[in-house]
Amino acid sequence: MRAVHSSFRSSAFLVAAILLGSMLLQPEADAIPAFARKYGLPCSACHEAWPKLNNFGQTFKDNGYQLGNDRDAPIWQQPTYWPIALRMTPNWHREGADHMAVYDPATDSIINQGITTHGFDLSGMDMLTAGTLAKNISFLLVPSADNEGAFHFESASVRFSNLLKTSWLNAKVGKFELDNMVSEKRIMTLSNNGGLFQLYHFLPAGDYQASGDPNFVGFGLGDNQLGVEVSGHSKNDYTRYSVAVLSSNDGNVNLPTSRGYDTYLTFSQAFNAGSMGLQRVGAYAYVGQAPTIFLTDGVNVIPGAGTGNEKFYRTGFFGMWYLKKLDFTTMFMHGSESAYLYSGTPAGQTLPLGAQAPKWNGGWVETHYTVNPQLIILQRYEVIRMSQQGNSANASNYGDMDSLTFGYRYYPFMTSRAGFAFHNEYSRVRQRGTSPIPGLDLTTSSVFLGFDFIF
Protein backbone atom coordinates (compact mmCIF):
# COMPACT_ATOMS: atom_id res chain seq x y z
CA MET A 1 0.00 0.00 0.00
CA ARG A 2 2.95 2.38 0.43
CA ALA A 3 3.07 2.70 -3.35
CA VAL A 4 -0.11 4.69 -3.16
CA HIS A 5 1.67 7.57 -1.37
CA SER A 6 3.42 9.14 -4.36
CA SER A 7 0.50 8.69 -6.73
CA PHE A 8 -2.10 10.39 -4.57
CA ARG A 9 -0.16 13.47 -3.39
CA SER A 10 -1.20 15.88 -6.15
CA SER A 11 -4.81 14.67 -6.12
CA ALA A 12 -4.99 14.86 -2.34
CA PHE A 13 -3.70 18.43 -2.40
CA LEU A 14 -6.30 19.41 -4.98
CA VAL A 15 -9.15 17.75 -3.06
CA ALA A 16 -8.09 19.34 0.23
CA ALA A 17 -7.79 22.76 -1.37
CA ILE A 18 -11.26 22.52 -2.89
CA LEU A 19 -12.92 21.32 0.32
CA LEU A 20 -11.14 23.81 2.58
CA GLY A 21 -11.62 26.74 0.23
CA SER A 22 -15.30 26.07 -0.23
CA MET A 23 -15.82 25.87 3.54
CA LEU A 24 -14.19 29.25 4.12
CA LEU A 25 -15.75 31.16 1.25
CA GLN A 26 -19.32 31.89 0.36
CA PRO A 27 -20.43 33.77 -2.76
CA GLU A 28 -20.96 37.50 -2.49
CA ALA A 29 -24.46 38.56 -3.54
CA ASP A 30 -25.33 42.03 -4.81
CA ALA A 31 -28.67 42.43 -3.02
CA ILE A 32 -28.72 45.76 -1.20
CA PRO A 33 -31.74 46.73 0.95
CA ALA A 34 -30.28 50.25 1.13
CA PHE A 35 -31.64 50.87 -2.39
CA ALA A 36 -35.15 49.97 -1.22
CA ARG A 37 -34.76 52.31 1.76
CA LYS A 38 -33.49 55.08 -0.52
CA TYR A 39 -36.37 54.96 -3.00
CA GLY A 40 -39.15 53.75 -0.71
CA LEU A 41 -39.69 50.62 -2.80
CA PRO A 42 -40.14 47.01 -1.70
CA CYS A 43 -37.21 44.69 -2.43
CA SER A 44 -39.55 42.75 -4.72
CA ALA A 45 -39.44 45.71 -7.12
CA CYS A 46 -35.95 44.57 -8.20
CA HIS A 47 -35.85 40.91 -7.15
CA GLU A 48 -37.89 37.95 -8.31
CA ALA A 49 -36.56 36.23 -5.22
CA TRP A 50 -33.61 37.73 -3.39
CA PRO A 51 -30.86 37.78 -4.61
CA LYS A 52 -32.14 37.01 -8.15
CA LEU A 53 -32.86 40.15 -10.19
CA ASN A 54 -35.91 40.73 -12.36
CA ASN A 55 -35.76 42.88 -15.50
CA PHE A 56 -36.53 46.08 -13.56
CA GLY A 57 -33.66 45.32 -11.18
CA GLN A 58 -31.30 44.56 -14.08
CA THR A 59 -32.28 47.85 -15.74
CA PHE A 60 -31.72 49.75 -12.48
CA LYS A 61 -28.25 48.17 -12.21
CA ASP A 62 -27.45 48.91 -15.87
CA ASN A 63 -28.50 52.55 -15.37
CA GLY A 64 -25.85 52.97 -12.70
CA TYR A 65 -28.22 52.48 -9.73
CA GLN A 66 -30.45 55.30 -10.99
CA LEU A 67 -34.22 55.60 -11.51
CA GLY A 68 -33.96 58.96 -13.25
CA ASN A 69 -35.60 61.05 -10.51
CA ASP A 70 -34.48 63.49 -7.81
CA ARG A 71 -33.75 60.71 -5.34
CA ASP A 72 -30.80 59.54 -7.46
CA ALA A 73 -28.55 62.33 -6.15
CA PRO A 74 -26.98 61.84 -2.68
CA ILE A 75 -27.65 65.50 -1.84
CA TRP A 76 -31.39 64.82 -1.70
CA GLN A 77 -31.08 62.08 0.91
CA GLN A 78 -31.64 62.53 4.62
CA PRO A 79 -28.42 62.79 6.65
CA THR A 80 -29.36 59.54 8.43
CA TYR A 81 -29.38 57.56 5.17
CA TRP A 82 -26.32 55.37 4.70
CA PRO A 83 -26.15 53.08 1.64
CA ILE A 84 -24.81 49.96 3.28
CA ALA A 85 -26.00 46.40 3.75
CA LEU A 86 -24.59 43.46 5.72
CA ARG A 87 -25.07 39.82 4.77
CA MET A 88 -24.12 36.63 6.59
CA THR A 89 -25.52 33.10 6.90
CA PRO A 90 -25.31 31.10 10.14
CA ASN A 91 -25.76 27.48 9.11
CA TRP A 92 -25.50 23.77 9.80
CA HIS A 93 -23.86 21.74 7.04
CA ARG A 94 -22.72 18.22 6.34
CA GLU A 95 -19.87 17.43 3.94
CA GLY A 96 -19.06 14.00 2.56
CA ALA A 97 -16.36 12.62 0.26
CA ASP A 98 -15.77 9.03 -0.83
CA HIS A 99 -12.56 7.27 -1.84
CA MET A 100 -10.27 9.40 0.32
CA ALA A 101 -6.74 8.36 1.18
CA VAL A 102 -6.49 7.87 4.96
CA TYR A 103 -3.47 6.68 6.94
CA ASP A 104 -4.13 3.53 8.97
CA PRO A 105 -1.62 3.25 11.86
CA ALA A 106 -2.61 -0.38 12.45
CA THR A 107 -1.20 -1.42 9.08
CA ASP A 108 1.13 1.57 8.54
CA SER A 109 -0.46 2.11 5.14
CA ILE A 110 -2.90 4.26 3.21
CA ILE A 111 -6.43 2.90 2.95
CA ASN A 112 -9.50 3.88 0.92
CA GLN A 113 -12.11 5.44 3.19
CA GLY A 114 -15.09 7.77 2.99
CA ILE A 115 -15.06 10.89 5.19
CA THR A 116 -18.05 12.77 6.60
CA THR A 117 -18.01 15.98 8.65
CA HIS A 118 -20.91 18.02 9.99
CA GLY A 119 -21.71 20.78 12.46
CA PHE A 120 -22.76 24.38 12.97
CA ASP A 121 -20.81 27.04 11.12
CA LEU A 122 -20.77 30.54 9.67
CA SER A 123 -20.53 31.74 6.10
CA GLY A 124 -18.33 34.63 5.12
CA MET A 125 -19.64 38.18 5.53
CA ASP A 126 -20.27 40.85 2.91
CA MET A 127 -20.48 44.57 3.55
CA LEU A 128 -22.22 45.93 0.46
CA THR A 129 -22.33 49.65 -0.22
CA ALA A 130 -23.34 51.16 -3.54
CA GLY A 131 -25.09 54.17 -4.98
CA THR A 132 -24.61 57.44 -6.81
CA LEU A 133 -21.87 59.99 -6.16
CA ALA A 134 -23.44 62.46 -8.58
CA LYS A 135 -25.69 62.26 -11.61
CA ASN A 136 -24.47 59.43 -13.85
CA ILE A 137 -21.53 58.62 -11.56
CA SER A 138 -22.03 55.60 -9.30
CA PHE A 139 -19.94 53.23 -7.22
CA LEU A 140 -19.90 49.74 -5.74
CA LEU A 141 -17.68 48.83 -2.79
CA VAL A 142 -17.79 45.37 -1.18
CA PRO A 143 -15.35 44.63 1.64
CA SER A 144 -15.75 40.91 2.23
CA ALA A 145 -14.45 38.56 4.89
CA ASP A 146 -14.15 34.81 5.15
CA ASN A 147 -15.68 33.13 8.18
CA GLU A 148 -12.51 33.71 10.21
CA GLY A 149 -12.60 37.48 9.64
CA ALA A 150 -9.85 37.89 7.04
CA PHE A 151 -10.96 40.82 4.86
CA HIS A 152 -10.37 41.60 1.21
CA PHE A 153 -12.08 43.77 -1.41
CA GLU A 154 -14.49 41.66 -3.44
CA SER A 155 -15.58 44.68 -5.52
CA ALA A 156 -14.44 48.30 -5.81
CA SER A 157 -15.54 50.14 -8.94
CA VAL A 158 -16.73 53.49 -10.28
CA ARG A 159 -19.19 53.70 -13.19
CA PHE A 160 -19.85 56.57 -15.60
CA SER A 161 -23.30 56.26 -17.14
CA ASN A 162 -24.92 57.78 -20.22
CA LEU A 163 -21.73 59.13 -21.75
CA LEU A 164 -22.47 61.40 -24.73
CA LYS A 165 -26.05 61.43 -23.34
CA THR A 166 -26.84 57.93 -24.53
CA SER A 167 -27.49 54.67 -22.67
CA TRP A 168 -25.43 52.92 -25.34
CA LEU A 169 -22.16 54.21 -23.86
CA ASN A 170 -21.16 53.59 -20.23
CA ALA A 171 -17.79 52.91 -18.63
CA LYS A 172 -16.74 51.16 -15.43
CA VAL A 173 -13.27 50.89 -13.91
CA GLY A 174 -11.96 48.99 -10.90
CA LYS A 175 -12.63 45.48 -9.63
CA PHE A 176 -16.03 44.20 -10.69
CA GLU A 177 -18.07 41.19 -11.67
CA LEU A 178 -17.89 40.34 -15.35
CA ASP A 179 -21.06 41.23 -17.24
CA ASN A 180 -22.51 37.75 -16.76
CA MET A 181 -26.28 37.77 -17.13
CA VAL A 182 -26.15 34.40 -15.37
CA SER A 183 -24.48 35.90 -12.32
CA GLU A 184 -22.56 33.83 -9.81
CA LYS A 185 -22.71 36.78 -7.40
CA ARG A 186 -26.49 36.43 -7.27
CA ILE A 187 -26.50 32.65 -7.23
CA MET A 188 -29.48 31.11 -5.44
CA THR A 189 -27.56 28.15 -3.96
CA LEU A 190 -25.19 28.37 -1.00
CA SER A 191 -23.67 24.99 -0.09
CA ASN A 192 -19.98 24.16 -0.45
CA ASN A 193 -20.67 22.11 -3.59
CA GLY A 194 -23.64 24.06 -4.93
CA GLY A 195 -22.63 27.62 -4.03
CA LEU A 196 -20.72 28.12 -7.27
CA PHE A 197 -21.12 27.30 -10.93
CA GLN A 198 -18.67 24.42 -11.43
CA LEU A 199 -18.43 25.26 -15.13
CA TYR A 200 -17.29 28.84 -14.45
CA HIS A 201 -14.27 27.60 -12.46
CA PHE A 202 -13.47 24.34 -14.23
CA LEU A 203 -9.86 23.44 -14.95
CA PRO A 204 -9.06 20.04 -16.51
CA ALA A 205 -7.94 17.32 -14.11
CA GLY A 206 -4.16 17.30 -13.87
CA ASP A 207 -3.88 20.98 -14.89
CA TYR A 208 -0.69 22.47 -13.47
CA GLN A 209 -2.57 25.72 -12.78
CA ALA A 210 -4.37 23.87 -9.96
CA SER A 211 -1.16 22.47 -8.47
CA GLY A 212 -0.77 25.19 -5.85
CA ASP A 213 2.16 26.92 -7.57
CA PRO A 214 1.60 30.62 -6.63
CA ASN A 215 2.92 31.75 -10.01
CA PHE A 216 -0.13 30.19 -11.72
CA VAL A 217 -3.27 32.02 -10.53
CA GLY A 218 -5.69 30.08 -12.75
CA PHE A 219 -8.95 31.59 -13.97
CA GLY A 220 -12.64 31.56 -13.11
CA LEU A 221 -15.36 33.20 -15.19
CA GLY A 222 -17.23 33.84 -11.95
CA ASP A 223 -14.30 35.66 -10.32
CA ASN A 224 -14.38 39.44 -10.10
CA GLN A 225 -11.73 40.98 -12.34
CA LEU A 226 -9.64 44.17 -12.41
CA GLY A 227 -9.94 46.37 -15.48
CA VAL A 228 -12.21 48.65 -17.48
CA GLU A 229 -15.54 47.81 -19.07
CA VAL A 230 -17.48 49.67 -21.77
CA SER A 231 -21.14 48.71 -22.03
CA GLY A 232 -24.43 49.84 -23.48
CA HIS A 233 -28.09 48.97 -23.58
CA SER A 234 -31.41 50.02 -25.04
CA LYS A 235 -33.76 52.13 -22.91
CA ASN A 236 -35.80 49.09 -21.89
CA ASP A 237 -32.60 47.04 -21.41
CA TYR A 238 -33.75 44.37 -23.87
CA THR A 239 -30.56 44.74 -25.97
CA ARG A 240 -27.23 44.76 -24.12
CA TYR A 241 -23.52 44.58 -24.95
CA SER A 242 -20.24 44.91 -23.07
CA VAL A 243 -16.52 44.91 -23.85
CA ALA A 244 -13.99 44.61 -21.02
CA VAL A 245 -10.18 44.83 -20.97
CA LEU A 246 -8.78 43.18 -17.84
CA SER A 247 -5.44 42.56 -16.18
CA SER A 248 -4.41 38.92 -16.60
CA ASN A 249 -4.32 38.18 -12.87
CA ASP A 250 -7.80 36.71 -12.22
CA GLY A 251 -8.71 39.71 -10.06
CA ASN A 252 -5.69 39.48 -7.76
CA VAL A 253 -4.22 42.81 -6.66
CA ASN A 254 -0.60 44.02 -6.81
CA LEU A 255 -0.01 42.44 -10.26
CA PRO A 256 1.27 39.16 -8.76
CA THR A 257 2.36 37.42 -11.96
CA SER A 258 1.33 38.95 -15.27
CA ARG A 259 1.57 42.22 -17.19
CA GLY A 260 -0.77 40.98 -19.91
CA TYR A 261 -4.41 41.79 -20.63
CA ASP A 262 -7.54 39.72 -21.27
CA THR A 263 -10.71 40.59 -23.18
CA TYR A 264 -14.32 39.73 -22.37
CA LEU A 265 -17.20 40.28 -24.81
CA THR A 266 -20.93 39.81 -24.20
CA PHE A 267 -24.16 40.42 -26.09
CA SER A 268 -27.74 39.56 -25.19
CA GLN A 269 -31.23 40.19 -26.55
CA ALA A 270 -34.53 39.93 -24.68
CA PHE A 271 -37.99 39.60 -26.17
CA ASN A 272 -41.45 39.58 -24.66
CA ALA A 273 -43.39 36.35 -25.14
CA GLY A 274 -46.74 37.69 -23.99
CA SER A 275 -48.22 35.90 -20.98
CA MET A 276 -45.15 33.65 -20.75
CA GLY A 277 -42.97 36.60 -19.73
CA LEU A 278 -39.64 38.08 -20.80
CA GLN A 279 -37.17 35.71 -22.47
CA ARG A 280 -33.47 36.42 -23.04
CA VAL A 281 -30.70 34.84 -25.11
CA GLY A 282 -27.06 35.83 -25.29
CA ALA A 283 -23.47 34.92 -26.08
CA TYR A 284 -20.09 35.57 -24.48
CA ALA A 285 -16.38 35.08 -25.14
CA TYR A 286 -13.38 35.41 -22.82
CA VAL A 287 -9.91 35.42 -24.42
CA GLY A 288 -7.07 35.45 -21.90
CA GLN A 289 -3.40 34.79 -21.44
CA ALA A 290 -1.13 33.72 -18.61
CA PRO A 291 2.67 33.70 -18.23
CA THR A 292 4.76 30.54 -18.21
CA ILE A 293 8.19 32.13 -17.58
CA PHE A 294 8.88 34.00 -14.33
CA LEU A 295 11.81 36.38 -13.84
CA THR A 296 13.60 36.20 -10.49
CA ASP A 297 16.14 38.24 -8.54
CA GLY A 298 18.13 35.06 -8.10
CA VAL A 299 15.94 33.82 -5.26
CA ASN A 300 12.41 35.22 -5.45
CA VAL A 301 10.05 35.69 -8.37
CA ILE A 302 9.69 39.36 -9.41
CA PRO A 303 5.96 40.23 -9.13
CA GLY A 304 4.21 41.18 -12.35
CA ALA A 305 7.18 40.38 -14.58
CA GLY A 306 5.96 37.09 -16.03
CA THR A 307 6.61 36.47 -19.73
CA GLY A 308 6.06 33.69 -22.23
CA ASN A 309 2.30 34.26 -22.22
CA GLU A 310 0.10 31.44 -23.49
CA LYS A 311 -3.57 31.68 -24.49
CA PHE A 312 -6.79 30.28 -23.06
CA TYR A 313 -10.41 30.99 -23.85
CA ARG A 314 -14.01 30.37 -22.77
CA THR A 315 -16.92 30.96 -25.12
CA GLY A 316 -20.57 30.05 -25.18
CA PHE A 317 -24.20 31.10 -25.12
CA PHE A 318 -27.13 31.09 -22.71
CA GLY A 319 -30.89 31.42 -22.47
CA MET A 320 -33.18 32.64 -19.69
CA TRP A 321 -36.69 31.28 -20.19
CA TYR A 322 -39.92 32.09 -18.35
CA LEU A 323 -43.24 30.30 -18.24
CA LYS A 324 -45.30 32.17 -15.63
CA LYS A 325 -44.22 30.79 -12.23
CA LEU A 326 -41.60 28.50 -13.78
CA ASP A 327 -38.31 29.78 -15.16
CA PHE A 328 -35.15 28.03 -16.21
CA THR A 329 -31.68 29.02 -17.36
CA THR A 330 -29.69 27.11 -19.96
CA MET A 331 -25.94 27.60 -20.31
CA PHE A 332 -23.31 26.21 -22.71
CA MET A 333 -19.55 26.74 -22.63
CA HIS A 334 -16.61 25.57 -24.72
CA GLY A 335 -13.18 25.98 -23.15
CA SER A 336 -9.57 25.39 -24.09
CA GLU A 337 -6.08 26.38 -23.01
CA SER A 338 -2.51 26.05 -24.21
CA ALA A 339 -0.65 22.80 -23.61
CA TYR A 340 2.08 24.93 -22.01
CA LEU A 341 -0.36 26.18 -19.36
CA TYR A 342 -1.76 22.71 -18.73
CA SER A 343 1.66 21.12 -18.25
CA GLY A 344 3.34 24.12 -16.58
CA THR A 345 6.03 24.14 -19.27
CA PRO A 346 7.84 27.43 -20.07
CA ALA A 347 6.95 28.73 -23.53
CA GLY A 348 9.43 27.68 -26.20
CA GLN A 349 10.63 24.60 -24.35
CA THR A 350 9.86 21.05 -25.39
CA LEU A 351 6.50 19.85 -24.12
CA PRO A 352 6.31 16.63 -22.06
CA LEU A 353 5.48 13.50 -24.03
CA GLY A 354 1.74 13.39 -24.75
CA ALA A 355 1.04 17.01 -23.74
CA GLN A 356 -1.59 18.75 -25.85
CA ALA A 357 -4.12 21.57 -25.55
CA PRO A 358 -7.06 20.38 -23.42
CA LYS A 359 -10.57 21.12 -24.69
CA TRP A 360 -13.93 20.65 -23.01
CA ASN A 361 -17.64 21.38 -23.34
CA GLY A 362 -20.10 21.93 -20.54
CA GLY A 363 -23.46 23.30 -19.62
CA TRP A 364 -26.25 23.37 -17.11
CA VAL A 365 -29.98 23.71 -16.68
CA GLU A 366 -31.18 25.60 -13.62
CA THR A 367 -34.88 25.66 -12.77
CA HIS A 368 -36.81 27.89 -10.36
CA TYR A 369 -40.44 27.46 -9.43
CA THR A 370 -41.88 30.43 -7.55
CA VAL A 371 -44.70 28.92 -5.52
CA ASN A 372 -45.52 32.33 -4.06
CA PRO A 373 -43.50 35.45 -3.16
CA GLN A 374 -42.28 33.70 0.00
CA LEU A 375 -41.26 30.30 -1.38
CA ILE A 376 -39.06 29.33 -4.31
CA ILE A 377 -38.00 25.77 -5.23
CA LEU A 378 -34.81 25.37 -7.25
CA GLN A 379 -32.54 22.82 -8.89
CA ARG A 380 -29.47 22.81 -11.14
CA TYR A 381 -27.75 20.04 -13.07
CA GLU A 382 -24.29 20.72 -14.52
CA VAL A 383 -22.33 18.50 -16.86
CA ILE A 384 -18.74 18.94 -18.14
CA ARG A 385 -17.14 16.62 -20.70
CA MET A 386 -13.56 16.59 -21.95
CA SER A 387 -13.31 16.51 -25.74
CA GLN A 388 -9.48 16.43 -25.71
CA GLN A 389 -7.30 15.58 -22.74
CA GLY A 390 -4.27 17.68 -21.80
CA ASN A 391 -2.28 14.46 -21.72
CA SER A 392 -2.98 11.95 -24.49
CA ALA A 393 -2.26 9.11 -22.05
CA ASN A 394 -5.28 10.01 -19.90
CA ALA A 395 -8.56 8.15 -20.24
CA SER A 396 -10.99 10.00 -22.50
CA ASN A 397 -13.38 10.67 -19.59
CA TYR A 398 -10.70 11.66 -17.07
CA GLY A 399 -11.95 14.71 -15.17
CA ASP A 400 -15.51 14.63 -16.56
CA MET A 401 -17.84 16.20 -14.02
CA ASP A 402 -21.52 15.94 -13.06
CA SER A 403 -23.11 18.18 -10.44
CA LEU A 404 -26.66 18.09 -9.07
CA THR A 405 -28.07 20.69 -6.67
CA PHE A 406 -31.62 21.14 -5.41
CA GLY A 407 -33.38 22.86 -2.52
CA TYR A 408 -35.67 25.71 -1.58
CA ARG A 409 -35.65 29.19 -0.05
CA TYR A 410 -38.45 30.34 2.25
CA TYR A 411 -38.77 34.06 3.02
CA PRO A 412 -40.79 34.76 6.21
CA PHE A 413 -40.47 38.46 5.37
CA MET A 414 -38.68 40.79 2.96
CA THR A 415 -38.98 44.50 3.66
CA SER A 416 -37.21 47.66 2.53
CA ARG A 417 -35.17 47.42 5.75
CA ALA A 418 -34.08 43.81 5.89
CA GLY A 419 -34.43 40.35 4.41
CA PHE A 420 -34.34 36.84 5.79
CA ALA A 421 -34.47 33.42 4.15
CA PHE A 422 -34.47 29.88 5.49
CA HIS A 423 -32.33 27.98 2.99
CA ASN A 424 -32.30 24.18 2.67
CA GLU A 425 -30.13 22.53 0.01
CA TYR A 426 -28.46 19.30 -1.11
CA SER A 427 -25.64 19.15 -3.65
CA ARG A 428 -23.56 16.32 -5.10
CA VAL A 429 -20.52 16.49 -7.42
CA ARG A 430 -18.82 13.54 -9.13
CA GLN A 431 -15.58 13.82 -11.09
CA ARG A 432 -14.15 10.89 -13.03
CA GLY A 433 -10.79 9.45 -12.00
CA THR A 434 -9.75 12.24 -9.61
CA SER A 435 -9.90 10.42 -6.27
CA PRO A 436 -6.66 10.39 -4.26
CA ILE A 437 -6.93 6.61 -4.66
CA PRO A 438 -5.68 6.07 -8.25
CA GLY A 439 -8.23 5.09 -10.86
CA LEU A 440 -11.35 5.85 -8.82
CA ASP A 441 -13.95 8.59 -9.18
CA LEU A 442 -14.32 11.26 -6.51
CA THR A 443 -17.82 12.08 -5.25
CA THR A 444 -18.47 14.86 -2.75
CA SER A 445 -21.80 15.91 -1.27
CA SER A 446 -23.16 18.78 0.81
CA VAL A 447 -26.26 19.22 2.95
CA PHE A 448 -26.87 22.84 3.94
CA LEU A 449 -29.41 24.39 6.32
CA GLY A 450 -28.85 28.13 6.45
CA PHE A 451 -30.39 31.22 8.01
CA ASP A 452 -29.59 33.83 5.38
CA PHE A 453 -30.04 37.44 6.51
CA ILE A 454 -29.28 40.84 5.05
CA PHE A 455 -29.79 44.25 6.63
Buried (B, 14 or more C-beta within 10 A) or exposed (E): EEEBEEBBEBBBBBBEEBBEEBBBBBBBBBBBBBBBBBBEBEBBBBBBBBBBBBBBBBBBBBBBBBBEEEBBBEEEBEEEEEBBBBBBBEBEBBBBBBBBBEEEEEEEBBBBBEEEEEEEBBBBBBBBBBBBEEEBEBBBBBBBBBBEEEEEBBBBBBBBBBBEEEBBBBEBBBBBBBBBBBBBBBBBBBBBBBBBBBBBBBBBBBBBBBBEEEBBBBBBBBBBBBBBBBBBBBEEBBBBBBBBEBBBBBBBEEBBBBBBBBBBBBBBBBEEEEEEBBBBBBBBBBBBBBBBBBEEEEEEBEBBBBBBBBBBBBBBBBBBBBEEEBBBBBBBBBBBBBBBBBBBBEBEEEEEEEBBBBBBBBBBBBBBBBEEEBBBBBBBBBBBBBEBBBBEEBEEEBBBBBBBBBBBBBBEEBEBEBBBBBBBBBBBBBBBBBBBBEEBBBBBBBBBBBBBBBE
